[in-house]
Amino acid sequence: MTRPASGNGSTRAADTDRIEVAQLLTDAAASGVLGLTEYEDRLAKAYAATTYDELDRLSNDLPGAVTRGRRGPCRPAPSTLLLAILSGFERRGRWNVPKRMTTFALWGGGVIDMRYADFTSHDVEIRSYSIMGGQTILVPPEVNLDLHGKAVMGSFEHDVTGEGSPGAPCVKIRGLSLWGSVGVKRKKRKPA
């Protein structure tokens, strides 16, 4: 975590600091150091943390916590375009969610699963377009959603149940579905 020069633990943490601790927690869960329940609990607290002290309490017992200050600030992953033209695309497992992503399915389909992904930006914008195709976007329970899309003789999911955690990343999904579908689901992580 990149600390200000004062080193005062009660100093307010930035979004990039919360994202960095979230990535450290994900590493610990992926390697089996944290169980799923403890991981999700600490992750929700990390996104809600406002100071460096709170973030340190959540991560100081994990491997890599001592060296994390040397990495520098978290930078958003580059914008991404996912295409499925008479084919498919898939993003699952551990991957970096960019600040901006565009998905397009024409007579094809795709899956974007963010449950195990690393968010590199607090605000994520996804533009999804489906023409006679289908897309499914899976988000973990703590992520906040902002959905606005249009459907013509198809469907664009607008009613996703549940609220995200305060301070967690916000995923804004916009787009169009023409004789196709864009489905968004809030889904829990599976135990290892």
C-alpha positions as CSV (number, residue, x, y, z in Angstrom):
1,M,0.0,0.0,0.0
2,T,1.4,3.4,-0.9
3,R,1.4,5.5,2.3
4,P,1.7,9.3,2.5
5,A,5.0,10.6,3.7
6,S,3.7,11.1,7.3
7,G,3.1,7.4,7.7
8,N,0.2,8.2,10.1
9,G,-2.1,5.1,10.1
10,S,-5.2,7.3,10.8
11,T,-4.7,9.0,7.4
12,R,-7.5,8.4,5.0
13,A,-6.9,5.6,2.5
14,A,-7.6,6.0,-1.2
15,D,-9.6,3.7,-3.6
16,T,-6.3,2.4,-5.0
17,D,-5.2,1.4,-1.4
18,R,-8.5,-0.5,-0.9
19,I,-8.1,-2.2,-4.3
20,E,-4.5,-3.2,-3.4
21,V,-5.6,-4.8,-0.1
22,A,-8.5,-6.6,-2.0
23,Q,-5.9,-8.1,-4.4
24,L,-3.8,-9.2,-1.5
25,L,-6.8,-10.9,0.1
26,T,-7.7,-12.6,-3.2
27,D,-4.1,-13.9,-3.4
28,A,-4.4,-15.3,0.1
29,A,-7.8,-17.0,-0.7
30,A,-6.5,-18.4,-3.9
31,S,-3.5,-20.0,-2.1
32,G,-5.7,-21.4,0.7
33,V,-4.4,-19.1,3.4
34,L,-7.9,-17.7,3.9
35,G,-11.2,-19.6,3.8
36,L,-14.0,-18.4,1.6
37,T,-16.1,-17.0,4.5
38,E,-13.2,-15.2,6.1
39,Y,-12.1,-13.9,2.6
40,E,-15.5,-12.4,1.9
41,D,-15.8,-10.9,5.3
42,R,-12.4,-9.2,5.1
43,L,-13.0,-8.1,1.5
44,A,-16.3,-6.3,2.5
45,K,-14.4,-4.6,5.4
46,A,-11.5,-3.6,3.1
47,Y,-13.9,-1.9,0.7
48,A,-15.5,-0.1,3.6
49,A,-12.2,0.9,5.3
50,T,-11.4,4.6,5.4
51,T,-7.9,4.7,7.0
52,Y,-4.6,2.9,6.6
53,D,-4.9,1.4,10.1
54,E,-8.2,-0.4,9.1
55,L,-6.6,-1.7,6.0
56,D,-3.4,-2.9,7.9
57,R,-5.5,-4.8,10.4
58,L,-7.2,-6.7,7.6
59,S,-4.0,-7.7,5.8
60,N,-1.0,-7.6,8.2
61,D,-1.1,-11.3,8.9
62,L,-1.0,-12.3,5.2
63,P,2.0,-13.3,3.1
64,G,3.1,-10.3,1.0
65,A,1.7,-7.7,3.4
66,V,5.2,-6.4,4.3
67,T,6.3,-5.9,0.7
68,R,3.1,-4.5,-0.8
69,G,4.3,-0.9,-0.3
70,R,7.1,-1.3,-2.9
71,R,4.7,-1.9,-5.8
72,G,3.5,1.6,-6.2
73,P,0.0,2.8,-7.0
74,C,-2.5,0.4,-8.6
75,R,-3.0,1.2,-12.3
76,P,-6.2,0.3,-14.2
77,A,-5.9,-2.5,-16.7
78,P,-6.1,-1.4,-20.3
79,S,-9.5,-1.1,-21.9
80,T,-10.7,-4.3,-23.4
81,L,-12.8,-5.4,-26.4
82,L,-14.4,-8.9,-26.3
83,L,-16.0,-10.1,-29.6
84,A,-18.1,-13.1,-30.3
85,I,-19.1,-13.3,-34.0
86,L,-20.4,-16.7,-34.7
87,S,-18.3,-17.8,-31.8
88,G,-17.9,-17.0,-28.1
89,F,-15.7,-15.3,-25.5
90,E,-15.1,-16.1,-21.8
91,R,-13.4,-14.4,-18.9
92,R,-13.3,-16.5,-15.8
93,G,-11.1,-17.2,-12.9
94,R,-8.3,-14.7,-11.9
95,W,-8.0,-11.8,-14.3
96,N,-7.7,-8.0,-14.2
97,V,-11.0,-6.1,-14.7
98,P,-10.3,-3.0,-16.7
99,K,-11.8,0.4,-16.1
100,R,-13.6,0.2,-19.5
101,M,-14.7,-2.9,-21.4
102,T,-16.8,-3.4,-24.5
103,T,-18.4,-6.7,-25.3
104,F,-20.2,-7.6,-28.6
105,A,-22.0,-10.8,-29.5
106,L,-23.4,-11.4,-33.0
107,W,-24.8,-14.9,-33.4
108,G,-22.5,-15.8,-30.6
109,G,-22.2,-15.7,-26.8
110,G,-20.0,-14.7,-24.0
111,V,-19.5,-15.0,-20.2
112,I,-17.8,-12.4,-18.0
113,D,-17.3,-13.8,-14.5
114,M,-15.9,-11.2,-12.0
115,R,-16.3,-13.3,-8.9
116,Y,-12.6,-14.2,-8.7
117,A,-11.2,-11.2,-10.7
118,D,-9.0,-8.4,-9.5
119,F,-10.6,-4.9,-9.8
120,T,-8.0,-2.4,-10.9
121,S,-10.3,0.6,-10.7
122,H,-13.1,1.5,-8.3
123,D,-15.4,2.5,-11.2
124,V,-15.8,0.0,-14.1
125,E,-17.8,0.7,-17.2
126,I,-19.0,-2.2,-19.4
127,R,-20.7,-1.6,-22.8
128,S,-22.5,-4.7,-23.8
129,Y,-24.1,-5.3,-27.2
130,S,-25.9,-8.5,-28.3
131,I,-27.4,-9.0,-31.7
132,M,-29.1,-12.4,-32.0
133,G,-26.6,-13.6,-29.3
134,G,-26.3,-13.8,-25.6
135,Q,-24.1,-12.6,-22.8
136,T,-23.9,-13.4,-19.1
137,I,-22.2,-11.1,-16.6
138,L,-21.6,-12.5,-13.1
139,V,-20.6,-10.2,-10.3
140,P,-19.8,-11.1,-6.6
141,P,-22.2,-10.0,-3.9
142,E,-20.2,-7.0,-2.6
143,V,-20.0,-5.2,-6.0
144,N,-22.4,-2.3,-6.6
145,L,-24.3,-2.3,-9.9
146,D,-25.7,0.5,-12.1
147,L,-27.6,-1.1,-15.0
148,H,-29.1,0.8,-18.0
149,G,-29.7,-1.0,-21.3
150,K,-32.2,-1.2,-24.0
151,A,-33.8,-4.4,-25.5
152,V,-35.6,-4.7,-28.8
153,M,-37.3,-8.1,-29.1
154,G,-34.8,-9.4,-26.6
155,S,-33.8,-8.9,-23.0
156,F,-31.4,-6.6,-21.0
157,E,-31.3,-7.4,-17.3
158,H,-32.3,-4.5,-15.1
159,D,-33.5,-6.2,-11.9
160,V,-30.6,-7.7,-10.0
161,T,-31.4,-8.4,-6.4
162,G,-29.2,-7.3,-3.5
163,E,-27.1,-4.3,-2.7
164,G,-23.4,-4.2,-2.9
165,S,-21.1,-3.2,0.0
166,P,-20.3,0.4,0.8
167,G,-17.0,1.4,-0.8
168,A,-16.9,-1.7,-3.1
169,P,-16.3,-1.2,-6.8
170,C,-19.2,0.0,-8.9
171,V,-19.8,-1.7,-12.2
172,K,-21.9,0.3,-14.7
173,I,-23.4,-1.7,-17.5
174,R,-24.8,0.0,-20.5
175,G,-25.8,-1.4,-23.9
176,L,-28.3,-2.8,-26.3
177,S,-29.8,-6.2,-27.0
178,L,-31.5,-6.8,-30.4
179,W,-33.1,-10.2,-30.7
180,G,-30.6,-11.3,-28.0
181,S,-29.9,-11.0,-24.3
182,V,-27.6,-9.5,-21.7
183,G,-28.1,-11.2,-18.4
184,V,-26.5,-9.8,-15.2
185,K,-26.4,-12.0,-12.1
186,R,-25.1,-11.5,-8.6
187,K,-23.6,-14.8,-7.6
188,K,-21.6,-16.0,-4.6
189,R,-18.2,-17.5,-4.9
190,K,-17.9,-21.3,-4.6
191,P,-16.1,-22.8,-1.7
192,A,-12.7,-24.4,-2.7
